[in-house]
Amino acid sequence: MTGITHCYFIGIGGIGMSAIARYLHAEGLAVAGYDRTDSSLVASLKSAGMSISAGASEAEALAHFNRWLNAAPQEGTLVVRTPAVPNDFPVLVRARESGCRMGKRSEVLGWLTENKPTLAVAGTHGKTTTSALLAHLMNEQTSGCRAFIGGILVGTQSNAVWSPNAEWTVVEADEFDRSFLHLHPTHAAITSTDPDHLDVYGDIASFHEGFKAFAERVSGTLFLEADVHIKGVNSMRYGVTASSSTAEAWQAAATALHIEKGWLTGDVWAGGRWHEGVRFPLAGIHNVKNALAAVCLAEAAGADVEGCLKQLGTFQGIERRFAYHIRADHGIYIDDYAHHPVELEAAIAAARLHHPGRKITGIFQPHLFSRTRDNLVEFGRALAQLDRVFLLPVYPAREAPITGIDSQALFENIPHPHKYLIESHQIFDNLKEFPPDVLMTLGAGDIDRCVQPLTHWLKEDPHRFKVDT
């Protein structure tokens, strides 16, 4: 990044892109960008002083980029792109022709962390939560940290953390497009390796080979969740177990988990000794594992384990990660980013653990045609664990449609008597007809746009939840 003074992001509204944009802007670079849709995230970047063209036509977007390019020095410009933008997009074509330095988001993240102490979190699930927890722990250290998070931290309403004297950088090591192979982590954790992004990798064996290649790039200590097995990769272990002897063979472990005053609480083996009655800040066994991974990495970076376990209790959460919007006796509304069958199962299990005996209604938006195709049966099995299912159309993101793969195909694979195939504009009418007890919105597309309207609507009248009879 030496010599770069001006940076333009094509797809600046993406959660990963915007974190880097925030950081570079805070470091004094002139940051601008384009996104195909306007959003609250884009609005927050604009309010920070970044010039952004959002929701504009291609001609308007190109004009905005040309104005930025004309004001920038001939040397010192960087254009960052997301893979979601097609190669023939006019702004991208103009950027290539202009001679600007070009880079994918993953490459820029690699440049920013090159030759710097780095803590990386990889895995099909749990990257954002674990990275956010880790950033929270590391930011409490004397020098703080800098971090690029794939979600908005509730406490700061930002997806980037930076301290002027930061020694360590926290990053998510994303397997999509083999992005994590641009990183050279000092220490890293792999939370899970359930197959995903087979449109990139082709098959499960190649997917696991990608994680093995990432593991080989770690210069220090690698931590694997206890159920993760990658052929040819050895590491320290962490996880949840009922056996104290197993726990003491791992770097970190939690046992005797139970709900206490609304908190998931248990005994933790970490730092070579037991810590009793540790309260975990997020719902679900999967988030206990994420917290343990964060503690392992923080300890590897020199943090005090006992202090970290206490600091977990002050973590305020991440938007769209089992986020409570209503938590009352008469009804509950939870929003979660779950977009893979394993993530859906974990989120639903967490809701049942924390709210036993209550009926759960889920509104799910599938994300990507390829992921839907590759997991039709698994998605159906996961969604069948809800008491009532409302299924929305597939959110295509970067993909073109695949013949025969749509929400109707998924709908037919849900073995459940209470399932409904709906459009987003029908959500309120369906909830009027079938008032929820515990409501969950689930998915990684644009379902997040329903969250605030749903919250306001449900709060307007408590009887919009199911009346307990």
C-alpha positions in Angstrom: 0.0 0.0 0.0 3.1 2.3 0.0 2.5 5.4 -2.0 -1.3 5.0 -2.3 -3.2 8.3 -1.5 -6.5 7.8 -3.3 -8.7 4.7 -3.2 -11.9 3.9 -5.1 -14.1 0.9 -4.1 -16.3 -0.8 -6.7 -18.9 -2.4 -4.4 -18.1 -0.3 -1.4 -21.4 -1.2 0.3 -20.3 -4.8 0.8 -19.6 -5.7 4.4 -16.0 -6.7 3.8 -15.3 -3.8 1.4 -16.7 -1.2 3.7 -14.5 -2.3 6.6 -11.4 -1.7 4.6 -12.8 1.6 3.2 -13.5 2.8 6.8 -9.9 2.0 7.8 -8.2 3.6 4.9 -10.4 6.7 5.3 -9.4 6.9 9.0 -5.8 6.6 8.0 -6.1 9.7 5.8 -6.6 8.3 2.3 -9.1 10.0 0.0 -11.7 7.2 -0.3 -14.7 7.1 -2.7 -16.7 4.4 -4.3 -19.7 2.9 -6.0 -22.4 0.4 -5.0 -25.4 -0.8 -7.0 -27.8 -0.3 -4.1 -28.1 2.5 -1.5 -28.3 1.2 2.1 -27.8 2.3 5.7 -24.3 1.1 5.5 -23.6 3.3 2.5 -25.2 6.2 4.3 -22.9 5.7 7.2 -19.9 5.8 4.9 -21.2 9.0 3.3 -21.7 10.6 6.7 -18.1 9.8 7.4 -17.1 12.0 4.4 -16.7 9.5 1.6 -18.0 10.3 -1.9 -20.2 7.5 -3.0 -22.4 6.8 -6.0 -25.1 4.4 -5.0 -28.2 3.1 -6.7 -27.2 5.1 -9.8 -27.3 4.2 -13.5 -24.1 2.8 -15.2 -23.7 6.2 -16.9 -24.0 8.1 -13.6 -21.6 5.7 -11.9 -19.0 6.1 -14.7 -19.3 9.9 -14.5 -18.8 9.7 -10.7 -15.7 7.6 -11.2 -14.3 9.9 -13.9 -14.7 12.9 -11.6 -12.8 11.1 -8.9 -10.1 10.0 -11.3 -9.6 13.5 -12.7 -9.1 14.9 -9.2 -6.6 12.1 -8.2 -2.9 12.2 -8.8 -1.7 10.2 -11.8 0.3 8.1 -9.3 -1.0 6.9 -6.0 -4.5 5.6 -7.0 -5.9 2.2 -6.1 -9.1 0.7 -7.3 -10.6 -2.2 -5.2 -13.2 -4.5 -6.7 -15.5 -7.1 -5.5 -15.9 -10.4 -7.4 -19.7 -9.7 -7.5 -19.0 -6.9 -10.1 -18.9 -8.3 -13.7 -15.8 -7.7 -15.7 -17.6 -5.6 -18.3 -19.0 -3.1 -15.8 -18.2 0.3 -17.3 -16.5 1.6 -14.1 -14.3 -1.5 -14.0 -13.4 -1.2 -17.7 -12.5 2.5 -17.3 -10.4 1.7 -14.2 -8.4 -0.9 -16.1 -7.9 1.4 -19.0 -6.8 4.3 -16.8 -3.7 2.5 -15.5 -4.8 2.6 -11.9 -3.4 0.0 -9.6 -6.1 -2.7 -9.2 -6.8 -5.2 -6.5 -9.5 -7.5 -5.1 -10.6 -7.0 -1.6 -8.7 -10.1 -0.5 -5.5 -8.9 -2.1 -5.8 -5.5 -0.4 -6.3 -7.3 3.0 -3.2 -9.2 2.2 -1.3 -6.0 1.5 -2.5 -4.4 4.7 -1.4 -7.3 6.9 1.8 -8.2 5.1 4.7 -8.5 7.5 2.5 -7.5 10.4 1.4 -9.7 13.4 -2.0 -11.0 12.3 -4.7 -13.1 13.9 -6.9 -14.8 11.3 -10.2 -16.7 11.7 -11.2 -19.1 8.9 -14.1 -21.5 8.6 -17.4 -22.0 6.8 -19.2 -20.7 9.8 -18.4 -18.5 12.7 -15.8 -16.2 11.1 -17.5 -12.9 11.8 -18.6 -13.8 15.4 -15.2 -15.1 16.3 -13.4 -12.2 14.7 -15.7 -9.7 16.5 -15.2 -11.4 19.8 -11.4 -11.5 19.2 -11.3 -7.8 18.3 -13.3 -7.0 21.5 -10.7 -8.9 23.6 -7.7 -7.5 21.8 -9.0 -3.9 21.9 -8.9 -4.2 25.7 -5.1 -4.8 25.6 -2.7 -1.9 26.1 -2.0 -1.2 22.4 -5.5 -2.1 21.2 -5.8 -3.7 17.8 -7.0 -3.1 14.3 -9.7 -5.4 12.9 -11.7 -5.9 9.7 -15.0 -7.5 10.6 -17.7 -9.0 8.3 -20.5 -7.6 10.4 -21.6 -4.4 12.3 -20.5 -4.4 16.0 -23.5 -3.3 18.1 -21.2 -1.4 20.5 -19.6 0.8 17.9 -21.9 0.5 14.9 -18.9 -0.1 12.8 -17.3 -3.1 11.1 -13.7 -1.8 11.6 -11.6 -1.3 14.7 -8.4 0.6 14.8 -6.0 1.9 17.4 -3.1 4.2 16.6 -0.5 2.0 18.4 -2.0 -1.4 17.4 0.5 -4.2 17.2 -2.0 -6.9 16.1 -4.5 -7.1 13.2 -7.6 -9.3 13.3 -9.0 -10.5 10.0 -11.5 -12.9 8.6 -9.9 -15.5 6.4 -12.6 -16.0 3.8 -12.6 -19.2 1.8 -14.7 -17.8 -1.0 -12.7 -17.3 -4.2 -9.7 -18.8 -2.2 -9.4 -15.3 -0.7 -7.6 -16.6 2.5 -4.6 -17.6 0.4 -3.6 -14.0 0.2 -3.0 -13.9 3.9 0.1 -14.9 6.0 -1.3 -15.2 9.5 0.8 -15.3 12.6 -1.8 -17.4 14.4 -5.1 -18.6 13.1 -8.2 -20.6 14.0 -10.4 -22.8 11.7 -13.9 -23.0 13.1 -15.5 -25.4 10.6 -15.0 -26.9 7.2 -18.5 -27.9 6.1 -18.5 -27.8 2.3 -19.6 -24.5 0.7 -18.8 -22.4 -2.4 -18.5 -25.6 -4.6 -19.1 -23.3 -7.6 -15.5 -22.1 -6.8 -13.9 -25.4 -5.6 -15.7 -27.9 -7.7 -15.9 -30.7 -5.1 -15.5 -31.4 -1.4 -11.9 -32.7 -1.7 -10.8 -29.5 -3.3 -12.6 -27.4 -0.7 -10.7 -29.2 2.1 -7.4 -28.8 0.1 -8.1 -25.1 0.2 -8.2 -25.1 4.0 -5.0 -27.2 4.1 -3.3 -24.6 1.9 -4.5 -21.9 4.3 -3.2 -23.9 7.3 0.2 -24.1 5.7 0.4 -20.3 5.5 0.2 -19.9 9.3 3.6 -19.2 10.8 2.7 -19.5 14.4 0.0 -21.6 16.2 -3.1 -23.0 14.4 -6.2 -23.8 16.5 -8.9 -26.2 15.2 -12.4 -26.7 16.6 -12.5 -30.3 18.0 -14.8 -31.6 15.2 -12.7 -30.2 12.4 -10.4 -32.7 10.6 -8.2 -31.7 7.7 -6.0 -34.5 6.4 -2.4 -33.7 7.0 -3.0 -30.7 9.3 -2.1 -30.9 13.0 -3.0 -28.2 15.5 -4.1 -27.3 19.0 -7.8 -28.1 19.8 -10.7 -26.2 21.4 -14.3 -27.1 21.8 -17.2 -28.2 24.0 -17.0 -31.5 25.9 -18.7 -33.3 28.8 -15.3 -34.9 29.8 -12.9 -33.0 32.0 -10.0 -35.3 31.0 -10.7 -34.5 27.3 -10.9 -30.8 28.1 -7.5 -30.8 29.8 -6.0 -32.3 26.6 -7.1 -29.3 24.6 -6.0 -25.7 24.5 -9.4 -24.5 25.6 -12.7 -26.2 26.4 -16.1 -25.6 28.0 -18.1 -28.1 30.0 -21.2 -28.2 32.3 -23.0 -25.7 30.1 -26.4 -24.5 31.4 -28.7 -21.5 31.2 -28.4 -19.2 34.3 -30.4 -16.0 34.5 -30.7 -16.0 30.7 -26.9 -16.5 30.1 -25.3 -19.6 28.8 -22.8 -20.4 31.6 -20.2 -23.1 32.1 -16.8 -24.1 33.4 -13.8 -23.4 31.1 -10.4 -25.0 30.8 -8.0 -22.4 29.4 -4.6 -21.1 30.2 -3.7 -24.4 31.8 -6.4 -24.2 34.6 -10.1 -24.3 35.3 -12.3 -21.2 35.5 -15.7 -21.8 37.0 -19.0 -20.1 36.1 -17.9 -18.3 32.9 -20.8 -16.4 31.3 -20.9 -16.5 27.5 -22.3 -13.4 25.8 -24.1 -15.0 22.8 -26.8 -17.6 22.5 -26.0 -21.2 21.4 -23.4 -23.9 21.8 -21.9 -22.8 18.5 -21.2 -19.4 20.0 -19.5 -20.9 23.0 -17.1 -22.5 20.6 -16.6 -19.2 18.8 -15.8 -17.5 22.1 -13.2 -20.2 22.9 -11.5 -19.7 19.6 -11.3 -16.0 20.3 -9.8 -16.7 23.7 -7.2 -19.1 22.2 -6.1 -16.5 19.6 -6.0 -13.7 22.2 -3.8 -15.8 24.5 -1.5 -16.7 21.6 -1.1 -12.9 21.1 -0.1 -12.4 24.7 -3.4 -11.5 26.4 -4.3 -12.7 29.9 -6.8 -15.6 29.8 -8.6 -14.8 33.0 -9.0 -11.2 31.8 -10.3 -12.3 28.5 -12.9 -14.6 30.1 -14.2 -11.7 32.2 -14.2 -9.4 29.1 -16.5 -11.8 27.2 -19.4 -10.6 29.4 -19.1 -7.0 28.1 -19.4 -8.0 24.5 -22.6 -6.4 23.0 -23.0 -8.5 20.0 -23.0 -8.2 16.2 -25.9 -7.2 14.0 -27.6 -10.2 12.3 -25.8 -12.7 14.5 -28.6 -14.1 16.6 -29.6 -10.5 17.3 -32.7 -10.0 19.5 -35.0 -7.2 18.4 -37.8 -8.1 20.7 -37.3 -10.2 23.9 -40.4 -10.1 26.0 -42.7 -12.5 27.8 -45.4 -12.1 25.1 -43.1 -12.7 22.1 -39.5 -12.9 20.8 -38.0 -11.8 17.5 -34.5 -12.9 16.5 -32.6 -12.0 13.3 -29.8 -14.2 12.1 -27.4 -14.4 9.1 -27.6 -18.2 8.8 -27.4 -19.1 5.2 -26.0 -22.6 5.2 -27.8 -25.7 6.6 -25.4 -26.2 9.4 -25.8 -22.5 10.4 -29.6 -22.8 10.3 -29.5 -25.9 12.5 -27.3 -24.0 15.0 -29.5 -20.9 15.1 -32.7 -22.9 15.6 -31.0 -25.1 18.2 -29.9 -21.9 20.1 -33.5 -20.6 20.0 -34.8 -23.8 21.4 -32.1 -23.9 24.1 -32.8 -20.4 25.3 -36.6 -20.5 24.9 -37.6 -24.1 25.7 -41.2 -25.2 24.9 -42.0 -22.2 22.6 -43.1 -22.5 19.0 -40.6 -21.1 16.4 -41.7 -19.5 13.1 -38.9 -19.0 10.6 -38.8 -16.7 7.5 -35.9 -17.9 5.4 -34.3 -16.4 2.2 -32.0 -18.8 0.4 -28.8 -17.2 -0.8 -27.2 -18.3 -4.1 -28.7 -20.7 -6.6 -25.5 -22.9 -6.4 -25.6 -23.2 -2.6 -29.3 -24.0 -2.8 -28.6 -26.7 -5.5 -25.7 -28.2 -3.5 -27.7 -28.4 -0.3 -31.4 -29.0 -1.3 -31.9 -32.0 1.1 -29.8 -30.5 3.9 -31.7 -27.2 3.7 -35.0 -29.0 3.8 -33.9 -31.1 6.8 -32.7 -27.9 8.7 -35.9 -25.9 8.0 -38.1 -28.8 9.1 -36.8 -28.2 12.6 -38.9 -25.0 12.7 -42.5 -25.2 13.8 -43.6 -23.1 10.9 -41.6 -22.1 7.7 -42.1 -19.2 5.4 -39.8 -19.5 2.4 -38.8 -16.5 0.2 -37.4 -16.6 -3.3 -33.7 -17.3 -3.8 -31.4 -14.2 -3.5 -29.1 -14.6 -6.6 -26.3 -12.2 -5.5 -23.5 -12.6 -8.1 -25.1 -15.6 -9.9 -27.3 -16.2 -12.9 -30.3 -18.5 -12.5 -29.8 -22.3 -12.6 -32.5 -24.3 -14.5 -34.7 -26.2 -12.1 -33.1 -24.6 -9.0 -35.4 -22.1 -7.2 -37.4 -21.8 -4.0 -40.1 -24.1 -5.3 -37.5 -26.9 -5.6 -36.3 -26.2 -2.0 -39.9 -26.0 -0.8 -40.6 -29.5 -2.2 -37.6 -30.8 -0.2 -38.9 -29.5 3.2 -40.6 -32.4 5.0 -42.9 -30.3 7.0 -46.8 -29.8 7.1 -46.6 -26.1 8.0 -44.6 -24.6 5.1 -45.5 -21.7 2.9 -43.8 -20.3 -0.2 -44.2 -16.5 -0.2 -42.9 -13.2 -1.6 -41.4 -10.6 0.7 -44.4 -8.3 0.3 -46.6 -11.1 1.7 -44.7 -11.4 5.1 -47.0 -9.2 7.1 -50.2 -10.8 5.8 -48.9 -14.2 6.6 -47.9 -13.3 10.1 -51.3 -11.8 10.7 -52.8 -15.1 9.7 -50.3 -17.1 11.7 -49.1 -15.0 14.6 -45.7 -16.1 15.8 -44.5 -17.0 19.3 -40.8 -16.9 18.6 -40.0 -15.3 15.2 -36.7 -15.7 13.3 -35.7 -14.1 10.1 -32.9 -16.1 8.5 -30.6 -15.6 5.5 -27.8 -13.6 3.9 -29.5 -11.8 1.0 -31.6 -8.6 1.4 -33.9 -10.0 4.1 -32.1 -7.6 6.4 -34.3 -4.9 4.9 -37.3 -6.5 6.5 -35.8 -6.4 10.0 -36.6 -2.9 11.1 -40.1 -2.8 9.5 -40.9 -6.1 11.2 -39.6 -4.9 14.5 -41.7 -1.7 14.4 -44.8 -3.6 13.3 -44.5 -6.2 16.0 -43.9 -3.6 18.7 -47.0 -1.6 17.6 -49.3 -4.2 19.0 -48.3 -7.1 21.3 -51.2 -9.1 20.0 -49.4 -9.5 16.7 -47.5 -12.3 18.6 -49.5 -15.4 19.4 -51.7 -15.0 22.4 -51.0 -17.6 25.0 -54.2 -19.5 25.7 
